[in-house]
Amino acid sequence: MPQMTSAEPSKRASEIEEFTNLHLIHPLAAVLTQVFARLGFTPNMVSFLGMACGILAGVSYNHYQSTGYAVAGFLLMVAWHVLDGADGQLARLLQAQSELGKIIDGICDYVTFISVYVGFGIALQAEQGAWVWGLIVAAGVVHAMQAAAYEVQRQEYNFWGLKRKSAELPMPEDLVARAQHSSFARRFLNSLYRVYVWMQYRVSGTTILFRENLATILASYSSDESSIRTRYREIFGPTVRHWAVLSSNYRTIAIFVCAIFRAPLAYFAFELIGFSLIMFGLSFAQRKRYVAMSDYLRAYPI
């Protein structure tokens, strides 16, 4: 069967990938992507398969006191990571990217962590009492904010630096207009996605004005587009990898380590405090990058 091609590379930009994605998750996902393409799988089918692994990981971590169950939970989360990488690669390979696909992919990601957190919560309630749910819910909320902040850095780099149209960050008001004549289910999913996009803007360090100015300059100075995008990559590329500390990969490792040492409460405490401090530090540093890029763009009056 001939290999399919797409307008965009099926693999993510290696220069902004963190170590575990670059050397483990994405190579495995690339192999599965070709298998799924030959079997006729759609990206959404792969997303739901990954979500099933995530739910089973939550069931396993509910028995975290057993080393065997903790290991099973970790391996199931790794399987989810691989499938989560494969659904995006498959979408790019088949040129099947869509906003609905992004919504489903995001929901599947959150279902995985909700399942794991609930699995721990049920076990911890029996050990510590109902108060643990307050800690877990608070950790889940800040987790969502941190994940949004990290993901937008990747999207912005791919869109502005590499001109990958599929990575464009939509405007929240545009999502409202697009959903007006959709079904109830589609409007509901769209609303969840809109909240996520709104959160991305709030925690990323970017501004709508910056994005509008950059879009106008790229359109007005097409002969300099390559150099402008190159400068964007030079300014923002090194920092995207720094944001990877907030990626789900390192949470998966942290969850496993805490489960092995029978200390899941330590994970939730660090999620709430440690990762939040890291995010605020990264956001502060990111604003300096936007200032540097804005200074560079002053050479292109609009």
N, C-alpha and C positions, 0 to 999 in steps of 0.2 A: 504494500500500500504506500503511495507516495507521501512524503512528509508534508504536512500543511505549513503554510507560511502566513505571516501576519504583517500588517503595516508597522506594528511596534514589536520590539524584541519580547519574546515570551518570558525571558529572565529579567530580574530586577537589576538595577544599576549596582555593580559590585563595589564601586568606590564608596558607597554609603552603607554597605551591609556590615552588620556586626559578625563576629567570628563564628558563632554557632550556625547562623543562617548560611554563611558563605561556604562553610566546610562540611556541614551535615544536613541541615534541613532542606535547603534548596537543591543540592545535588540529588537527594532522594526524591524530592518533589518533581524534579525534571524527568526522572525515569518514569514515575507514575503518570505524569502528564501525557507522555506518549502512549502509555497503556490505556489510559482513560479515553484518549482521542480515538484510538483504534476500536475501543469497545462501544463508542457512541455515547459516552457519558456527557452530560452537560455540566458546566461549572457549578450550577446550583445543586445538582445531585452530589457533587464532590463536597460542597459546603455542608450539606446535610449529613453526609457520611462522617465528616470530621466532627460535626456536632454530636453525633451518636457516640463517638469515642470520648468526647468531652463529658457527656452525661455519665458514661461508664466510669470515667476517672473520678467523678464525684462520688459514685457508689463505692468505689474502692477506697477513697480517702475517708469515707465514713468509718472505716475500720483501720484507721491509720496506726493504731497500737500494734497491729500485726505488720512485721517487716515485709512479708509477702504481698499484702494488700497495698502497702505504701509503694513498693516497687511497681506493682501493677498500675497504680494510679499514675506514677511518673511515666511509664511506658505508654500508657493510653494518651497522656497529654502530649508526649512527643509525636505519637501518631496523628493527633489533632493538628499539631504544628505543621507536619509534613503535608497533610491534606489541605490545610489552610493555605499553604504555599502553592499546592498543585491547582487549587481552584482558580487562583489568579493567573497562573501560567497558562492554564487551559483556556481561560477567557481571552487572553491576549493571543494565544495560538489560533483560536477559532474566530478571532475578531468579534467576540460576543460580549464585550464589555457593556454594561448598562447600569443605570442608577439603581434599578431594582436588585441587580446582582450585588452591588455594593451594600445595599441595605441588608439583604439576606446574609451576606458574608459577615457584616458587623454584628447582626443578631446572633448568628451561630457562635461567634467569638465570645460574646457576652454570656450566652447560655452555658458555655464551657466553664467559665470562671464562676458563674452563679451556682452551677452544679457542685463545683469543688468547694466553694465557700459554704454552701448549705450542707454538704456532706460533713465538713468539719464542724459546722455549727451544731448539727444534731448530736454529734459525738461529744462536743465540748459542753453542751447544755446538760447532758447527763452527768458530766464530771464536775463542772464549775457552777452551773446554774444558768438561769435565763438571761442574766446580764450580758453574757457573751454576744448576744445578738446585736446589742447596741454597738459594740466594737466592730463586729463583722459588717454591719450595714454601713457604718461610717467608713470603714476601709474600702468597701465596695464603691462608695460614692467618689472618694478621692482617686481610686483606681480608674474609674471612668474618665475623670478629668486628665489624669496622667497619660492614659492611653490615647486620648484625643490629641493632647499636646504633641506626643511623639509621632503619631500618624500624620499630622498636618505638616510636620517638618519633611517627611518623606515625600508627601504629595507635592508640596511646593517645589522641592528640589527637582522632582521628575517633570513637573509641568513647566516651570520657568527655566530650569537649567538644561533639561534634556528635550523639551518640547514634546512631551508625551501627553497627548490630548486626554487620554483616559484618566490622568491624574488630576485634572482640573478640579479645584475646590469650588463648588457651586455657591451662589449667594442664597442665604436663607429665604429671602423674599421670592426668588425665582422658584424655589421648591414649593412655596405656597401656591403660586400661579399654576404650576404644572399639575398639581394634584386636584384642582378644583372640579374637574369633570371625571375623576377616576372613581373606581369602586370604593366601598367603605374600607375594605382590607388594604387596598393600595394607599388610601389616604392615611390610614393608621400607621402603616409602615413608613410612609413619607414623613409623617409627623415625628416619629422616632428619629429618623435620619436628620430632620431639620434641627432637632434639639442637639444632636451630636455635632452637626456642622456649626451651629451657634456656639457650642462649647469650644470647638476647635479654634474659632476666631478669638475667643476670650482668653485662652490660655497659651496661644502659640507665640505671641510676641509680634505677629504681623498685624497690619491694619488694612481695611478696605481701601483707604486712600492710596497707600503704597502700591497695592496690587493694580488699582486703576491707572496710576501714573506709569507703572512699568508696562502695562498692556498698551497704553497709548504710545509710549516711546518705541516699543518694539514694532508697532504698526506704522509709526511715522518715519522711523529710521531703519527701514528694512535692509539697507545695504550694510548696516552695522549690527544686524541681529546676532550674527555668530559671535562677535566680540563681546556683546552685551551678555549673552547667555554664558559665555566662557567666564566672564568676570563674576557672574552670579555663582557659578560653580566654585570658583576660587574662594569666594567669600563664605559661602554657606556649606560647601561640601564637608570640610573638616568637622563642623559642629554637628552635622546630622548623626555621625557615628557616636558622638557624646550622648545624644539623646537616646541611643539604643539601650542605655542602662534602664530606661523605663519600659522597655519592650516586654512582651509576654514571655519571651524566652527566659529571661533572668528571673521572672516571677515563678515560672515553672520549676527552675532549679532551686530557688529559695523555698518554695512550698515543699519540695521533696526533702531537702536538707532538714527543715523544721519537723517534717513528719517523721523522718528517721530518728531524730533526737527527741521525739514525743513532745515537741514544743510548738504546736501550730499557733498558739497565742502570740508567740514571739514574731511570727510572720505578720499577723494582722497588725500588731503594734508598729512594726517597721514600715508596713504599707502605709499606715496612717501618718506616721511622723517622718521616718527616714526618707521614703520616696517623695513625700511632699516637699521636704526641704531641698532635695535634689532638683525637683521640677522648678521650684522658684529660683534656684541658682541658675539653672539652664535658661529659663525665660529671661532673666536679667541680662545674661551674657548675649542672648539672641538679639535683644533690642539694640545692642551695640553693633551687631552685624547689619541690621536694617539701616542704622545710621550711616555705616560705611557704604552700603550700596546706594543709599539716597544721595550721599555726597558724590559718588561716581556718576550718578544719573543727571547731576546738574549740568554736565557737559552737553546734555541733549534737551534744550529748552522746548517746552510745549505750550 
